[in-house]
């Protein structure tokens, strides 16, 4: 009886695997057909539409107005027409006119959005598509607006936390450059005519000032060239991006912020997609393409492959047994996340667990950013005072010997 059950289980697993491969082939074929259609449609677009880019504020305004109008009972075409009338951008007016035309020819709003992948991210188009299939377009648009507003608020907090330290750093750098170019050379001439013995610190500052004033074109070109090469290496080349992500992850506070930010984005996207009715494998693929971290892209790809093969998400994240708390260390996904995902898998409430995780990471990030703004400001003031104070000390030290030399 046990052997029969085992054979039945193996046969069922093989059949399930074949069905998954078959469905995956259909999905890939459909995706490929859609890609071809998008390319064909892109060729028919005017140059202005192909070059059009929509800012985050414009996109937020579009979805916010659409959610309000559709929620008030206005038809889709009339809503688009009203949004088109409200915008002052010629490019956006042309875009909305093209979307209205596509819908009038029989396409859905999502299909019309898919024709402009350079304007509407795939995740937003997929959310609208799932909402139109389920008949919850008004609800999904409101949730999308809420998420976009939360994302903008988070970016404002990061900008606010870093604004004051960056301003201090720029002012300190400008002050140091000004002293090296205009002040130190005059003082060096005075000390040279006085024939006073200079301390090592003063001599080092004078030598550095002379190098800056004499070799500034080479120094400027070298600095700009080096920064450009470093930027290209860390942003355009995959190896450099991976190395930069490893450096950021190793930093004490910055690494924690970066990790929680990526996890919050993943949980937010997965919650919205799954809540809107998108298949879990497709939701992982969309999230994988929207996150800008190569390590997490690979991690999400591994989870997606595991889900297609029938493996639980929590196991791919490293949780082997929740009862014994056996966990394989994962640098991307913490054990707390794997535990909540396992609970969601057991209860059929995965999307709710993603929402809970998103809220937890959002609270943690807000607390960390608040503390950083409190700690970094005095640290930057101390650093600026140390740099300027060192230069002033180097300038003032020889004055103690000038009197004796004059006598």
C-alpha positions in Angstrom: 0.0 0.0 0.0 2.9 2.3 0.8 4.6 1.5 -2.4 1.4 2.2 -4.4 1.0 5.5 -2.7 4.5 6.4 -3.4 4.1 5.5 -7.1 0.9 7.6 -7.3 2.7 10.5 -5.6 5.6 10.3 -8.1 3.3 10.0 -11.1 1.3 13.0 -9.9 4.5 15.0 -9.3 5.7 14.2 -12.9 2.3 15.1 -14.3 2.3 18.4 -12.4 5.8 19.2 -13.6 4.8 18.6 -17.2 1.8 20.8 -16.8 3.9 23.6 -15.3 6.4 23.3 -18.2 3.5 23.4 -20.7 1.9 26.4 -19.1 5.3 28.1 -18.8 5.8 27.6 -22.5 2.4 29.1 -23.3 3.2 32.1 -21.1 6.6 32.6 -22.7 5.0 32.3 -26.1 2.4 34.9 -25.2 5.0 37.2 -23.8 7.1 36.9 -26.9 4.0 37.6 -29.1 3.3 40.6 -26.9 6.8 41.8 -27.2 6.6 41.6 -31.0 3.4 43.5 -31.0 4.9 46.2 -28.8 7.9 46.5 -31.2 5.5 46.8 -34.2 3.4 49.3 -32.4 6.5 51.3 -31.4 7.5 51.6 -35.0 4.2 53.3 -35.8 4.6 55.9 -33.1 5.8 59.4 -33.9 9.2 60.4 -32.8 7.8 62.7 -30.1 5.9 59.8 -28.5 8.9 57.5 -28.7 11.1 60.2 -27.0 8.4 61.1 -24.5 9.2 60.5 -20.8 6.7 60.9 -18.0 7.9 62.2 -14.6 6.9 60.6 -11.4 4.7 63.6 -10.5 3.0 63.4 -13.9 2.4 59.7 -13.6 1.0 60.2 -10.1 -1.3 62.9 -11.3 -2.6 60.7 -14.1 -3.4 57.7 -11.9 -4.8 60.0 -9.1 -7.2 61.7 -11.6 -8.2 58.5 -13.2 -8.9 56.9 -9.8 -11.1 59.9 -8.8 -13.0 60.1 -12.0 -13.6 56.4 -12.5 -14.6 56.2 -8.8 -17.1 58.9 -9.4 -18.8 56.9 -12.2 -17.2 58.7 -15.2 -16.5 56.4 -18.1 -13.0 55.4 -19.1 -12.9 57.4 -22.3 -14.4 60.5 -20.6 -11.9 60.2 -17.7 -9.0 60.1 -20.2 -10.4 63.1 -22.1 -10.7 65.1 -18.9 -7.2 64.2 -17.8 -6.0 65.2 -21.3 -7.8 68.6 -21.0 -6.1 69.3 -17.6 -2.5 68.7 -18.6 -0.5 71.5 -20.2 2.2 69.3 -21.7 1.9 68.9 -25.5 3.6 65.5 -25.3 1.3 64.2 -22.6 -1.8 65.5 -24.6 -0.5 63.5 -27.6 0.0 60.5 -25.4 -3.5 60.6 -23.9 -5.0 61.1 -27.4 -3.1 58.0 -28.6 -4.4 56.0 -25.6 -8.0 57.1 -26.3 -7.6 56.1 -29.9 -6.3 52.7 -29.0 -9.2 52.1 -26.6 -11.7 53.2 -29.2 -10.3 50.5 -31.5 -11.1 47.9 -29.0 -8.1 47.6 -26.7 -8.2 47.8 -22.9 -6.5 50.5 -20.9 -3.8 48.0 -19.9 -3.2 47.0 -23.6 -2.9 50.7 -24.5 -0.4 51.2 -21.7 1.7 48.2 -22.8 2.2 50.0 -26.1 4.2 52.7 -24.2 6.7 50.7 -22.0 9.0 53.7 -21.9 6.2 55.7 -20.2 4.4 53.2 -18.0 6.4 50.7 -16.0 5.4 47.1 -16.6 4.3 46.6 -13.0 1.7 49.5 -13.4 0.4 48.1 -16.7 0.2 44.6 -15.1 -1.8 46.0 -12.2 -4.2 47.7 -14.5 -4.6 44.6 -16.6 -5.4 42.4 -13.5 -7.8 45.1 -12.3 -9.7 45.2 -15.6 -10.0 41.4 -15.6 -11.4 41.4 -12.1 -13.5 44.5 -12.4 -11.7 46.3 -9.6 -10.1 49.1 -11.6 -11.2 51.8 -9.2 -9.8 50.0 -6.1 -6.5 49.1 -7.8 -6.0 52.6 -9.0 -6.5 54.0 -5.5 -4.1 51.5 -4.1 -1.6 52.3 -6.8 -1.9 56.0 -6.0 -1.4 55.3 -2.3 1.8 53.3 -3.0 3.2 56.0 -5.3 2.5 58.7 -2.7 4.2 56.5 0.0 7.2 56.0 -2.3 7.5 59.7 -2.9 7.3 60.4 0.8 10.0 57.9 1.5 12.3 59.5 -1.1 11.6 62.9 0.4 12.7 61.6 3.8 15.9 60.3 2.4 16.6 63.6 0.7 15.7 65.5 3.8 18.0 63.3 5.9 21.0 63.8 3.5 20.4 67.4 2.5 22.0 69.2 5.5 25.1 67.0 5.6 25.7 67.3 1.9 25.3 71.1 2.0 27.9 71.2 4.9 30.2 69.0 3.0 30.0 71.1 -0.2 30.5 74.3 1.8 33.6 72.8 3.6 35.0 71.7 0.3 34.5 75.1 -1.2 36.1 76.8 1.8 39.1 74.5 1.6 39.6 75.1 -2.1 39.3 78.8 -1.7 41.9 78.9 1.1 44.3 76.7 -0.9 44.0 79.0 -4.0 43.7 82.5 -2.5 44.9 82.5 1.1 47.7 80.0 1.6 49.8 81.3 -1.4 49.9 84.8 0.2 50.8 83.5 3.6 53.5 81.2 2.0 55.1 84.3 0.4 55.1 86.1 3.8 56.8 83.1 5.5 59.3 82.8 2.7 60.3 86.5 3.0 60.6 86.1 6.8 62.9 83.1 6.5 61.2 81.4 9.4 61.5 77.7 10.0 58.1 76.1 9.1 56.6 73.2 11.0 55.9 70.0 9.1 52.2 70.6 9.1 52.5 74.1 7.7 55.0 73.0 5.0 52.7 70.2 4.0 49.7 72.6 3.6 51.8 75.1 1.6 53.1 72.3 -0.7 49.6 71.0 -1.3 48.4 74.6 -2.0 51.3 75.1 -4.5 50.4 71.8 -6.2 46.7 72.8 -6.5 47.5 76.3 -7.9 50.1 75.1 -10.4 48.6 71.9 -11.6 44.9 72.7 -11.3 44.0 71.9 -15.0 45.6 68.4 -14.7 44.0 68.0 -11.3 40.6 69.0 -12.6 40.7 66.8 -15.6 42.1 63.9 -13.6 39.4 64.2 -10.9 36.6 64.5 -13.5 38.0 61.6 -15.5 38.4 59.4 -12.5 34.9 60.1 -11.2 33.5 59.4 -14.7 35.3 56.1 -14.9 34.3 55.1 -11.4 30.7 56.0 -12.2 30.7 54.0 -15.4 32.3 51.0 -13.7 29.9 50.9 -10.8 26.7 51.7 -12.7 27.1 50.4 -16.3 29.1 47.2 -16.0 27.6 44.2 -14.3 30.7 43.3 -12.4 31.1 46.8 -11.1 27.4 47.0 -10.1 27.8 43.7 -8.2 30.9 45.0 -6.5 29.2 48.3 -5.5 26.2 46.5 -4.1 28.6 44.3 -2.0 30.4 47.5 -0.7 27.1 49.1 0.2 25.9 45.9 1.9 29.0 45.8 4.0 28.6 49.3 5.4 27.1 49.3 8.9 24.2 51.7 8.7 24.0 52.3 4.9 23.9 48.5 4.3 20.9 48.1 6.7 19.0 51.0 5.0 19.7 49.6 1.5 18.6 46.1 2.4 15.4 47.2 4.1 14.6 49.5 1.2 14.9 46.7 -1.3 12.8 44.4 0.9 10.2 47.0 1.3 10.0 47.5 -2.5 9.7 43.8 -3.1 7.0 43.3 -0.4 5.1 46.3 -1.7 5.1 45.2 -5.3 4.3 41.6 -4.5 1.4 42.6 -2.2 -0.1 44.8 -4.8 0.3 42.3 -7.7 -1.0 39.3 -5.8 -3.9 41.3 -4.3 -4.9 42.3 -7.8 -5.0 38.7 -9.0 -1.7 38.4 -10.7 -0.2 34.9 -10.6 2.6 34.5 -8.1 5.2 33.4 -10.6 4.3 36.3 -12.9 4.3 38.7 -9.9 7.9 37.6 -9.0 9.0 38.1 -12.6 7.5 41.6 -12.7 9.1 42.5 -9.4 12.4 41.1 -10.5 12.3 43.4 -13.5 11.4 46.5 -11.4 14.0 46.3 -8.7 17.3 47.9 -9.3 19.6 45.5 -7.4 21.3 42.7 -9.2 21.6 40.5 -6.1 17.9 40.8 -5.4 17.0 40.2 -9.0 18.9 36.9 -8.9 17.2 36.1 -5.5 13.8 36.7 -6.9 14.6 34.7 -10.0 15.6 31.8 -7.8 12.3 32.1 -5.8 10.3 32.2 -9.0 12.0 29.1 -10.4 11.4 27.3 -7.1 7.7 28.3 -7.1 7.3 26.9 -10.7 8.9 23.7 -9.6 6.6 23.4 -6.6 8.9 24.5 -3.8 7.6 26.8 -1.1 8.9 30.4 -1.1 10.0 30.2 2.5 12.2 27.2 1.7 13.9 29.0 -1.1 14.5 31.9 1.3 16.3 29.4 3.6 13.6 28.3 6.1 13.8 24.5 6.1 11.7 23.7 9.2 9.7 26.3 11.1 9.2 24.0 14.1 12.9 23.5 14.8 13.8 27.0 13.4 16.3 25.4 11.0 17.3 28.1 8.7 20.0 28.3 6.1 21.6 31.8 6.4 20.5 34.0 3.5 22.2 37.4 3.1 19.2 38.7 1.1 16.1 37.5 2.9 16.1 37.5 6.8 14.6 34.7 8.8 11.7 36.9 10.0 10.6 37.4 6.4 10.8 33.7 5.6 8.8 32.8 8.8 6.0 35.2 7.9 5.9 34.0 4.3 5.7 30.4 5.6 2.7 31.4 7.7 1.1 33.0 4.7 1.7 29.9 2.7 0.1 27.7 5.4 -2.9 29.9 5.8 -3.4 31.1 2.2 -2.8 34.7 3.1 0.5 35.4 1.4 -0.5 38.9 0.1 -1.4 39.9 3.7 2.0 38.8 4.9 3.7 40.8 2.2 1.6 43.9 3.4 2.6 43.2 7.0 6.3 42.9 6.0 6.1 46.1 4.0 4.7 48.0 7.0 7.4 46.6 9.3 10.2 47.6 6.9 8.7 51.0 6.4 8.5 51.7 10.1 12.1 50.5 10.6 13.4 52.7 7.8 11.6 55.7 9.1 13.1 55.2 12.6 16.6 54.7 11.1 16.4 57.8 8.9 15.2 59.9 11.8 18.1 58.8 13.9 20.6 59.3 11.1 19.5 62.9 10.6 20.0 63.4 14.3 23.5 61.8 14.4 25.0 62.8 11.1 24.5 66.5 11.5 26.7 67.0 14.5 29.2 64.5 13.0 29.5 66.5 9.8 29.9 69.8 11.8 32.7 68.1 13.8 34.3 66.9 10.5 34.1 70.4 8.9 35.5 72.0 12.1 38.4 69.5 12.1 39.3 70.1 8.5 39.1 73.9 8.7 40.8 73.9 12.2 43.7 71.9 10.9 44.3 74.4 8.1 44.1 77.3 10.4 46.5 75.7 12.9 48.9 75.1 10.1 48.7 78.8 9.1 49.0 80.1 12.7 51.8 77.9 14.0 54.7 79.8 12.4 53.5 83.1 13.9 54.9 82.0 17.2 58.4 82.0 15.8 58.2 85.2 13.6 58.7 87.5 16.6 62.0 85.9 17.6 63.2 85.9 14.0 62.5 89.6 13.6 64.3 90.4 16.9 
